[in-house]
Amino acid sequence: MSAQGRVRLTAAQAIVRYLAAQRTRDDDGHEVGLFAGVFAIFGHGNVAALGEALYAHRDALPTYRAHNEQAMAHAAIAYAKASRRRRMMACTTSIGPGATNLVTAAALAHVNRLPVLFLPGDIFVSRAPDPVLQQVESFSDGTLSANDCFKPVSRYFDRIVHPQQLVTALPRAIAVLTDAALCGPVTLALPQDVQADAFDYPEDLFAPRIVEPRAPWAPSTDIAAAASVLRGKRRPLIVAGGGALYSAGGPAALARFATAHGIPVAETQAGKSALAHDEPLQTGAIGVTGASAANALARDADAVIAVGTRLSDFTTGSHALFGDAAVVAINVQPFDALKTRPAAIVQGDAAAALDALGDALGGWRADAQWTSRAKSLGDQWRREVDAIVARNAVPKGALPYEGDVIGAVQRSDPQSAANDVVVCAAGTLPAELHKLWRAARPGNYHLEYGYSCMGYEIAGGLGVKMALPAREVVVMLGDGSYLMMNSEIATSIAMGKKLVIVVLDNRGFGCINRLQQACGSPSFNNLLESSAPRIDFAAHARALGADAVHVASIDALEDAMRKARAATRTQVLVIDTDPARTTEAGGAWWEVAVPEVSARAEVALARAAFDAAKSAQKA
């Protein structure tokens, strides 16, 4: 260190030291690292410089090794989601395929507004070794590398071509990662020669710093405009999205606001668990995968208060579900608040905005008959769910379906199940879980459904377990997702992070097979033919180090779940399920384009139904 308060470090050493110095506070007010660690798979593009720096700081900033770059990024993203975006992780890879394996995960984090820092290696700035191993060469642009793929799926992207650039790049990265309105993946591409180059950095750059998450405070004009819209309405419905969970105090503020004004609450996939399933004003899931109660109210509502949701097509029934309801959009990000030409926008943190809006509304309440109807529909839906997931609900001689499995998982130990975190991402299960999983507390439900990424589930479960080690993490996925990405079973064993993984084997892509047939086509290229080999998922999981069993019935699954809860290492439970059966109750139209011209009469009928449904869609 020089007399002028500078310290000479390589770029890689500066990055690691800076990340280790960033601090935050947990829910109990204790000071903890903003970054819980770094997932790293080393290669020639990051092992020599960044690997050396991580080793030196391994106590302050732990390094974890996974088996797949995309999977480790999923785990990092799930960690941030389970931590309600208050803590996060970084991921480093070599150049080439290691880096591009992160791109799918970057898109997932981008869609879901979740923080993760990517540190992929990059080609030499000097171009002395040119082309370097794994270099993608452009015939028209000498500055391009494989890492340019990150640009459209990063909230902030920077290629560090000189060590000094970190003095501005690192604070910018942290600012994006901790800003509720900007939150998403940040990519700092690191050419391997620059990683190893040294610079005299200002010593105060590395001083420990408490980072407070930032969210905009709703202006009084926004609150007044929203209150003006709502005072003229009698049948409001709250749609709670992920922002209701990420906001500090969001679930409590949501409950206060709904109760004070007699407004029923429906939940998106990201918002589910913001309100306990048995709360009187809880009406269940909304949209395409929604409950009968919530969707009935959505069709009749004259106002929709959208709290922290980007109002995707699954939530809005492709913009055909809410009818002519006036939308009051509460969101930290105006881009998300503008999705449905809202009657009013409140740009701000969900909890603070709901409290301020409640004060502005004073004694205004929804029509008493509307509130009473909502409570009645909610109670009716809960009774229906209880019947669907009840023991002995499987027809004689039939295979169970997802609803039966969900019932067995939660029935295996009701007291513990109230504290479980269920993790899922794609296929039929998200629809069934959205309707049927009885979430008892915030964070009880962890679905990645913004990107609906097959393969997220097991890796995501690992990230959740790292964030919430005292909770039982139950990963539910289909055989298709298991086959896409399962290697982090081995990582969970190596790290001592127990998961309970329930694999539903319906011999293919049952969800898309049903959609294919609903659009008039025959079953094609989705279900495995009888000649295809049976895959012994339990044997495969055992080969990865887990305890695993194939069960033959729902009763056997329930018993296996009890044993799995008592175990101390990762458990994999496999059960055969019906690819055709689903929960008939609930749901809403979803726009999937059906061919306008076809030789098949079934396609013509499906097209006619499509045209009729599309006529209700808002332009």
C-alpha positions in Angstrom: 0.0 0.0 0.0 1.3 3.4 -0.9 1.4 6.5 1.3 -1.5 8.0 -0.7 -4.0 5.5 0.6 -3.9 3.2 -2.4 -3.5 -0.6 -2.6 -2.1 -2.5 -5.5 -4.3 -5.4 -6.6 -5.1 -7.4 -9.6 -8.5 -6.7 -11.1 -9.7 -10.1 -9.9 -8.4 -9.4 -6.4 -10.2 -6.0 -6.4 -13.5 -7.6 -7.5 -13.4 -10.2 -4.7 -12.3 -7.8 -2.0 -15.0 -5.4 -3.0 -17.8 -8.0 -3.0 -16.6 -9.3 0.4 -16.8 -5.7 1.8 -20.5 -5.2 0.8 -22.7 -5.7 3.9 -26.4 -5.7 4.6 -28.8 -6.5 7.4 -31.0 -9.6 7.8 -34.5 -9.7 9.0 -33.3 -9.7 12.6 -31.1 -6.6 12.1 -27.9 -8.5 12.1 -25.1 -7.4 9.8 -24.3 -10.0 7.1 -22.6 -10.1 3.8 -24.6 -8.8 0.9 -23.1 -11.6 -1.1 -23.5 -15.0 0.5 -20.9 -16.6 -1.7 -19.7 -17.3 -5.3 -20.6 -20.3 -7.4 -17.6 -21.1 -9.6 -16.8 -23.6 -12.3 -13.2 -22.9 -13.2 -11.7 -23.0 -16.7 -8.8 -21.4 -18.4 -10.6 -18.1 -18.6 -11.0 -17.6 -14.8 -9.0 -20.1 -12.8 -5.6 -18.4 -12.7 -6.7 -14.9 -11.7 -10.2 -15.0 -10.3 -9.6 -18.4 -8.8 -6.5 -17.1 -7.0 -8.5 -14.2 -5.6 -11.4 -16.3 -4.4 -9.0 -18.7 -2.6 -7.5 -15.8 -0.7 -10.9 -14.6 0.5 -12.6 -18.0 0.9 -13.5 -17.4 4.5 -15.1 -14.0 4.0 -16.7 -14.9 0.6 -17.2 -18.7 0.3 -16.8 -20.4 -3.1 -19.1 -23.2 -4.0 -18.6 -25.6 -6.9 -21.5 -26.9 -8.9 -21.7 -29.4 -11.8 -23.4 -27.2 -14.4 -23.1 -23.5 -15.1 -26.8 -22.9 -15.8 -27.8 -24.9 -12.7 -25.5 -23.0 -10.4 -26.9 -19.8 -11.7 -30.4 -21.1 -11.0 -29.3 -21.9 -7.5 -27.9 -18.4 -7.0 -31.1 -16.8 -8.4 -33.3 -19.0 -6.1 -31.2 -17.9 -3.2 -31.9 -14.3 -3.9 -35.7 -15.0 -4.4 -35.9 -16.9 -1.1 -34.0 -14.1 0.6 -36.6 -11.6 -0.8 -33.8 -9.9 -2.8 -32.0 -8.7 0.3 -29.0 -11.0 -0.2 -27.6 -12.5 -3.4 -24.7 -14.5 -5.0 -22.3 -14.2 -7.8 -21.4 -16.8 -10.5 -18.1 -17.1 -12.4 -17.3 -19.3 -15.4 -14.6 -19.6 -18.0 -15.1 -18.2 -21.5 -17.0 -20.0 -24.2 -19.6 -22.7 -23.3 -19.2 -22.0 -19.6 -20.2 -18.4 -20.1 -23.0 -19.1 -22.6 -24.4 -21.7 -20.3 -25.3 -18.8 -18.0 -27.4 -17.0 -20.6 -30.6 -18.9 -20.0 -30.3 -18.3 -16.3 -29.7 -14.6 -17.0 -32.9 -14.5 -19.0 -34.7 -16.1 -16.1 -33.4 -13.6 -13.6 -34.2 -10.7 -16.0 -37.8 -11.8 -16.4 -38.3 -12.5 -12.7 -36.6 -9.2 -11.6 -34.1 -11.1 -9.4 -30.5 -10.0 -8.6 -27.5 -12.1 -9.5 -23.9 -11.1 -10.5 -22.3 -12.9 -13.4 -18.5 -12.8 -13.8 -17.8 -14.7 -17.0 -14.2 -14.9 -18.3 -13.6 -13.2 -21.7 -11.1 -13.2 -24.5 -7.7 -11.4 -24.2 -7.9 -7.6 -24.7 -4.3 -7.7 -26.0 -5.3 -10.1 -28.7 -1.8 -11.6 -28.4 -3.3 -15.2 -28.4 -5.9 -14.7 -31.1 -8.1 -16.7 -31.5 -7.9 -18.1 -28.0 -9.4 -21.4 -27.1 -13.3 -21.2 -27.2 -13.3 -17.8 -28.8 -16.3 -16.9 -31.0 -15.0 -14.9 -33.9 -17.1 -12.3 -35.7 -16.1 -11.6 -39.4 -17.4 -8.0 -39.1 -16.7 -6.9 -35.5 -13.4 -7.6 -33.7 -14.8 -6.5 -30.3 -17.5 -9.2 -30.1 -17.2 -12.2 -27.9 -19.6 -14.9 -26.7 -20.3 -12.6 -23.7 -22.2 -10.2 -25.9 -25.0 -12.7 -25.7 -25.6 -11.3 -22.2 -26.4 -7.8 -23.3 -30.2 -8.2 -23.9 -30.6 -10.3 -20.7 -28.6 -8.1 -18.3 -29.9 -5.0 -16.5 -26.3 -3.8 -16.6 -23.5 -5.0 -18.7 -19.9 -4.0 -18.7 -16.7 -5.4 -20.3 -13.8 -4.6 -18.1 -10.9 -3.8 -20.5 -8.7 -2.0 -17.9 -8.5 -2.7 -14.1 -9.2 1.0 -13.3 -12.7 0.7 -14.8 -13.7 -1.3 -11.7 -13.7 1.8 -9.6 -16.9 2.9 -11.4 -18.2 -0.4 -12.7 -18.5 -2.2 -9.3 -20.6 0.6 -7.5 -22.8 0.7 -10.6 -23.3 -3.1 -10.4 -24.3 -2.9 -6.7 -26.7 0.0 -7.4 -28.6 -2.0 -10.0 -28.6 -5.2 -7.9 -30.1 -3.5 -4.9 -32.6 -1.2 -6.6 -36.1 -2.6 -6.6 -37.0 -0.8 -9.8 -33.9 -1.9 -11.7 -33.3 -5.2 -10.1 -32.0 -8.1 -12.3 -28.9 -9.7 -13.6 -25.6 -7.8 -13.9 -22.8 -9.0 -16.1 -19.2 -7.9 -15.8 -17.3 -9.6 -18.6 -13.7 -10.2 -17.5 -11.0 -10.7 -20.1 -8.5 -13.1 -18.7 -5.5 -10.9 -19.2 -7.2 -7.9 -17.5 -8.2 -10.1 -14.5 -4.5 -10.6 -13.9 -3.4 -7.0 -14.5 -2.8 -4.8 -11.4 -3.7 -1.3 -10.5 -3.3 1.0 -7.5 -6.9 1.2 -6.3 -8.1 3.8 -3.7 -8.1 1.9 -0.4 -11.5 3.4 0.6 -13.1 1.5 -2.3 -12.8 -1.6 -0.2 -14.1 -0.2 3.1 -17.0 -2.3 4.6 -20.3 -0.7 3.6 -23.9 -1.4 4.6 -26.0 -1.5 1.5 -29.7 -0.7 2.0 -32.1 -1.9 -0.7 -33.7 1.0 -2.5 -37.3 1.4 -3.6 -39.1 4.6 -4.8 -41.6 6.2 -2.4 -44.9 6.8 -4.1 -45.6 10.5 -4.6 -48.7 12.0 -3.1 -50.1 12.8 -6.5 -50.1 9.1 -7.5 -51.8 8.1 -4.2 -54.5 10.8 -4.7 -55.2 9.7 -8.3 -55.5 6.1 -7.3 -57.8 6.9 -4.4 -60.0 9.0 -6.8 -60.4 6.0 -9.1 -61.2 3.6 -6.3 -63.8 5.8 -4.5 -66.1 5.5 -7.5 -65.8 1.7 -7.5 -67.8 -0.9 -5.6 -66.4 -4.3 -6.7 -62.6 -4.1 -6.3 -60.2 -7.0 -6.5 -56.5 -7.0 -5.4 -54.1 -9.0 -7.5 -51.0 -9.6 -5.4 -47.7 -10.2 -7.3 -44.1 -10.8 -6.3 -43.7 -7.2 -5.2 -46.1 -7.8 -2.4 -43.6 -10.4 -1.0 -40.3 -8.6 -1.8 -41.5 -5.4 -0.2 -40.4 -5.2 3.5 -43.6 -5.6 5.4 -45.5 -6.3 2.2 -47.6 -9.2 3.3 -48.7 -7.4 6.5 -49.6 -4.3 4.6 -51.6 -6.3 2.1 -53.6 -7.9 4.9 -54.2 -4.6 6.6 -55.4 -2.9 3.4 -57.6 -5.8 2.3 -59.2 -6.1 5.7 -59.7 -2.4 6.3 -61.5 -2.0 2.9 -63.2 -5.3 2.5 -61.3 -6.2 -0.7 -60.8 -9.8 -1.8 -57.3 -10.9 -2.8 -56.1 -13.1 -5.6 -52.5 -14.1 -6.1 -50.2 -14.5 -9.1 -47.6 -17.3 -9.2 -45.0 -14.9 -7.9 -47.3 -13.5 -5.3 -48.8 -16.7 -3.9 -48.3 -17.0 -0.1 -48.5 -13.2 0.4 -51.7 -14.0 2.2 -52.3 -17.3 4.0 -54.6 -19.7 2.2 -57.2 -19.7 4.9 -57.5 -15.9 5.3 -61.2 -14.9 4.9 -60.5 -12.5 2.0 -58.1 -15.0 0.2 -59.7 -16.1 -3.0 -56.8 -18.1 -4.4 -54.8 -18.1 -7.6 -55.6 -15.8 -10.5 -55.5 -16.3 -14.2 -54.9 -19.2 -16.6 -53.8 -21.4 -13.7 -56.2 -19.7 -11.3 -58.9 -20.8 -8.9 -62.7 -20.7 -9.7 -63.2 -18.1 -6.9 -60.6 -15.6 -8.0 -61.4 -15.8 -11.7 -65.1 -15.4 -11.1 -64.4 -12.2 -9.1 -61.9 -11.0 -11.7 -64.6 -11.2 -14.4 -67.1 -9.2 -12.4 -64.7 -6.7 -10.7 -65.0 -3.0 -11.6 -61.5 -2.3 -10.3 -58.3 -4.3 -10.1 -55.6 -3.2 -7.8 -52.4 -4.8 -9.2 -49.8 -4.9 -6.5 -46.3 -5.6 -7.6 -47.2 -7.7 -10.6 -46.2 -7.2 -14.2 -49.6 -8.6 -15.3 -48.3 -11.3 -17.7 -50.6 -13.2 -20.0 -51.1 -16.0 -17.5 -52.3 -13.5 -14.9 -54.7 -11.6 -17.2 -55.9 -14.5 -19.3 -54.2 -12.9 -22.2 -55.9 -9.6 -21.3 -59.4 -11.2 -21.6 -60.1 -11.9 -17.9 -60.5 -8.5 -16.3 -63.2 -7.2 -18.7 -63.7 -3.4 -18.4 -62.3 -3.2 -14.8 -60.2 -0.1 -14.1 -56.7 -1.1 -13.2 -54.8 0.7 -10.4 -51.2 -0.4 -10.8 -48.9 -0.3 -7.8 -45.3 -1.1 -8.9 -41.7 0.1 -8.4 -41.2 0.0 -12.1 -43.3 2.1 -14.5 -42.6 -0.3 -17.3 -44.5 -3.0 -15.4 -47.2 -0.7 -14.2 -48.1 0.3 -17.8 -49.0 -3.2 -19.0 -52.8 -2.7 -19.3 -53.3 1.0 -19.9 -54.1 1.5 -16.2 -56.5 4.1 -14.9 -53.9 5.1 -12.3 -50.3 4.3 -11.6 -48.7 4.4 -8.1 -44.9 4.1 -8.5 -43.5 2.9 -5.2 -42.8 0.2 -2.7 -45.9 -2.0 -2.2 -46.1 -1.8 1.6 -45.6 1.9 1.8 -48.0 2.5 -1.1 -50.8 0.3 0.3 -50.5 2.1 3.7 -50.6 5.5 2.1 -53.5 4.5 -0.2 -55.4 3.1 2.8 -55.0 6.5 4.6 -56.2 8.4 1.5 -59.3 6.2 1.2 -60.2 6.6 4.8 -63.5 4.9 5.6 -64.2 3.8 2.0 -65.0 0.1 1.6 -66.0 -2.2 -1.1 -69.8 -3.0 -1.4 -70.8 -5.2 1.5 -72.4 -7.7 -0.8 -69.3 -7.9 -2.9 -67.1 -8.6 0.2 -69.6 -11.2 1.4 -69.7 -12.9 -2.0 -65.9 -13.0 -2.1 -65.7 -14.7 1.3 -68.3 -17.2 0.3 -66.5 -18.0 -3.0 -63.2 -18.3 -1.1 -64.6 -20.7 1.4 -66.3 -22.8 -1.3 -62.9 -23.0 -3.2 -61.1 -24.1 -0.1 -63.6 -26.9 0.4 -63.2 -27.9 -3.2 -59.4 -28.0 -2.8 -59.7 -30.1 0.3 -61.8 -32.6 -1.7 -59.4 -32.7 -4.6 -56.3 -33.4 -2.5 -58.0 -35.8 0.0 -56.8 -39.2 0.6 -58.5 -41.9 -1.5 -59.3 -39.4 -4.3 -57.6 -41.6 -6.9 -60.2 -43.5 -9.0 -59.9 -47.3 -8.8 -57.5 -48.7 -11.3 -56.2 -45.2 -12.3 -52.8 -43.6 -11.9 -52.7 -40.6 -9.6 -52.3 -37.1 -11.0 -50.6 -34.0 -9.7 -53.4 -33.1 -7.3 -53.2 -36.4 -5.6 -49.4 -36.0 -5.1 -49.7 -32.5 -3.7 -52.2 -33.8 -1.2 -49.9 -36.6 -0.1 -47.0 -34.2 0.3 -48.9 -31.8 2.5 -50.8 -34.5 4.4 -47.6 -36.4 5.3 -47.0 -34.0 8.2 -49.5 -31.1 8.3 -47.7 -29.3 11.1 -44.3 -29.4 9.3 -45.9 -28.8 5.9 -47.1 -25.4 7.0 -43.4 -24.5 7.2 -42.3 -26.2 4.0 -41.1 -24.4 0.9 -42.3 -26.0 -2.3 -40.1 -25.4 -5.4 -41.2 -25.9 -9.0 -40.9 -24.2 -12.4 -42.5 -25.8 -15.5 -45.0 -28.3 -16.9 -48.3 -29.3 -15.4 -47.2 -28.9 -11.8 -47.2 -25.0 -11.7 -50.9 -25.0 -12.6 -51.8 -27.6 -10.0 -49.6 -26.1 -7.3 -51.0 -22.6 -8.0 -54.5 -23.9 -7.4 -54.0 -26.5 -4.8 -50.9 -25.8 -2.6 -52.2 -24.4 0.7 -49.6 -21.8 1.5 -49.6 -21.0 5.2 -47.0 -18.3 5.4 -45.0 -15.9 3.2 -42.3 -17.7 1.2 -44.1 -21.0 1.6 -44.4 -21.2 -2.2 -41.4 -20.8 -4.6 -42.4 -21.0 -8.3 -40.2 -19.8 -11.1 -43.0 -19.1 -13.6 -41.9 -15.9 -15.2 -39.6 -17.8 -17.6 -41.1 -21.3 -16.9 -37.7 -22.8 -17.2 -37.5 -26.6 -17.2 -34.5 -27.7 -15.2 -34.7 -24.9 -12.6 -36.3 -27.0 -10.0 -33.5 -29.1 -8.4 -30.9 -26.3 -8.6 -33.4 -23.8 -7.4 -34.2 -26.0 -4.5 -30.5 -26.0 -3.6 -30.5 -22.2 -3.6 -33.6 -22.1 -1.4 -32.1 -24.5 1.1 -28.9 -22.4 1.3 -31.1 -19.3 2.0 -33.5 -21.1 4.4 -31.6 -23.9 6.0 -34.1 -24.5 8.8 -37.0 -25.0 6.4 -37.9 -28.3 4.6 -37.5 -27.7 0.9 -39.7 -29.9 -1.2 -38.8 -29.9 -4.9 -41.6 -31.1 -7.2 -40.9 -31.7 -10.9 -41.8 -33.9 -13.8 -39.7 -36.5 -15.5 -39.0 -34.1 -18.4 -37.5 -31.4 -16.1 -35.5 -34.1 -14.2 -33.9 -35.3 -17.4 -33.0 -31.8 -18.5 -31.1 -30.9 -15.3 -30.4 -33.1 -12.3 -26.7 -32.8 -11.6 -27.2 -30.6 -8.6 -28.5 -33.6 -6.6 -24.8 -34.4 -6.3 -24.0 -30.8 -5.3 -26.7 -31.0 -2.6 -25.1 -34.1 -1.2 -21.6 -32.6 -1.3 -22.8 -29.4 0.4 -24.9 -31.3 3.0 -28.0 -29.4 1.9 -30.9 -31.8 2.2 -33.7 -31.6 -0.3 -36.8 -33.7 -0.7 -37.3 -34.2 -4.4 -40.6 -35.6 -5.7 -40.5 -36.8 -9.3 -43.8 -37.3 -11.2 -43.1 -39.7 -14.1 -45.9 -39.4 -16.7 -43.6 -40.6 -19.5 -43.0 -37.4 -21.4 -44.2 -33.8 -21.7 -47.8 -34.3 -20.6 -48.7 -30.6 -20.2 -47.7 -29.8 -23.8 -49.3 -33.0 -25.1 -52.7 -31.9 -23.7 -52.2 -28.4 -25.2 -51.3 -29.9 -28.5 -54.5 -32.0 -28.5 -56.6 -29.0 -27.3 -55.4 -27.1 -30.4 -56.7 -29.9 -32.7 -53.5 -31.8 -33.4 -53.0 -35.5 -32.5 -50.5 -36.5 -29.9 -47.1 -36.1 -31.5 -43.5 -35.9 -30.2 -44.4 -35.2 -26.6 -45.1 -38.5 -24.8 -42.6 -41.3 -25.0 -43.7 -44.3 -27.1 -44.1 -47.7 -25.4 -40.9 -48.8 -27.2 -38.9 -46.2 -25.4 -36.9 -47.5 -22.4 -38.3 -47.0 -18.9 -36.0 -44.8 -17.0 -35.3 -45.8 -13.4 -35.2 -42.3 -11.8 -34.7 -43.7 -8.4 -31.6 -45.7 -9.5 -30.3 -42.7 -11.2 -30.7 -40.5 -8.2 -29.0 -43.1 -6.0 -26.1 -43.0 -8.4 -25.8 -39.3 -7.7 -25.6 -40.0 -4.0 -29.2 -39.5 -2.9 -31.4 -41.9 -1.1 -34.2 -42.7 -3.5 -37.3 -44.9 -3.9 -40.0 -45.6 -6.4 -43.4 -45.7 -4.8 -46.4 -47.5 -6.2 -49.3 -45.6 -4.7 -50.3 -42.3 -3.1 -50.4 -44.1 0.3 -46.9 -45.3 -0.2 -45.8 -41.8 -1.2 -47.3 -40.3 1.9 -45.4 -42.9 4.0 -42.2 -42.2 2.1 -42.6 -38.5 2.6 -42.7 -39.0 6.4 -39.5 -41.0 6.2 -38.0 -38.4 3.9 -38.8 -35.6 6.4 -36.9 -37.5 9.1 -33.8 -38.1 7.0 -30.7 -35.9 7.0 -29.6 -36.2 3.3 -31.3 -35.6 0.0 -34.2 -37.8 -0.7 -35.7 -38.6 -4.1 -39.3 -40.0 -4.3 -40.5 -41.2 -7.7 -44.2 -41.9 -8.6 -45.9 -42.8 -11.9 -48.6 -40.3 -12.8 -51.4 -39.9 -15.4 -50.4 -37.6 -18.3 -54.0 -36.8 -19.2 -55.8 -36.0 -16.0 -55.8 -32.4 -14.5 -57.8 -30.4 -12.1 -60.9 -29.3 -14.1 -62.0 -26.5 -11.7 -60.7 -23.0 -12.3 -58.6 -21.7 -15.2 -59.0 -19.0 -17.8 -58.4 -18.6 -21.5 -54.9 -18.4 -22.7 -54.0 -17.2 -26.2 -52.1 -19.9 -28.1 -52.2 -19.4 -31.8 -54.2 -22.1 -33.6 -53.6 -22.5 -37.4 -56.2 -20.5 -39.4 -56.0 -23.2 -42.2 -55.7 -26.9 -41.7 -56.8 -30.2 -43.3 -57.8 -31.4 -39.9 -61.4 -30.8 -38.8 -60.3 -30.8 -35.2 -58.0 -27.9 -35.9 -60.8 -26.0 -37.6 -63.0 -26.5 -34.5 -60.2 -25.3 -32.2 -59.7 -22.3 -34.4 -63.4 -21.4 -34.1 -63.1 -21.6 -30.3 -60.0 -19.5 -30.5 -61.7 -16.8 -32.5 -64.6 -16.7 -30.1 -62.4 -16.4 -27.1 -60.2 -13.7 -28.7 -63.2 -11.5 -29.2 -63.2 -10.8 -25.4 -59.6 -9.7 -25.4 -58.8 -6.1 -24.7 -57.0 -4.4 -27.6 
